[in-house]
């Protein structure tokens, strides 16, 4: 599995998990965060554009696998 996909999956997983936890413990309005991520994932499947991959493409070196800016 390439490094961009692993980074993408980690970012999305952390944001969804944090949104659900905040929605449960703090305020139910936080559940809009994982809801928005779901809408973005649907949109990404239809259009092929993902904001996280867009940012990763700008910050990771294209010729070296696994060398992303930290």
N, C-alpha and C positions, 0 to 999 in steps of 0.2 A: 504494500500500500504506500502511495507516495506521501511525502511530508505535508504538502498543501492540504490534501484531503484529511489527514490526521489532525492538522491544526484547525481546519474548518469544523470538523466533527467535535473537537474539544470545545471550541468557542461556542458553538450552537448548544451543545450539551450543558455547559456551565450557565449560559444565559437562561435556558429553559428551566433548569433545575432551580436556579436562584429566583426566577420569577414565580414558580410554583411555591417555593418555600416562603417567599415574602408574601404571596397571596394568602397562604394559610396562616402564617404567624403574625403578619403586620396589618395588611389591609387587602381585601378582595380585589381592589382596583389593580393590584400588581399582576393579576391574572391576564391583563391585557398584553403584558410583555410576551409570555409564551404564545398567546393568541396571535400577536403580530408576527412572531417568528414562523408560526404555521402558515400564515398568509404569504409571507415572503418565500417560504419553501415551495408552496403551490405555484406562485408566480415564477419562481426560478425554474421549476419543472416545465412550465409552459413556454417561457421566453428564452431560457438559457442564461439569463443574467442573474448573478448572485452578488450582493454587495460585499460579502465576506471574501469571496474569490477575487473580486475586483481589487480590494485592498491588498490581498495577498499577492496578486500579480504585480502590484506596484512596489511592494516591499521585498519580494523574494527575487533572488538572482535567477534569470531564466535558464542559464547554461549549467548551473551547478545544482544538482538535486540535493535537497536537504539543507541549503544554506539560506535560511530566511533571516531577515534582520530581527534582532531581539531587543 
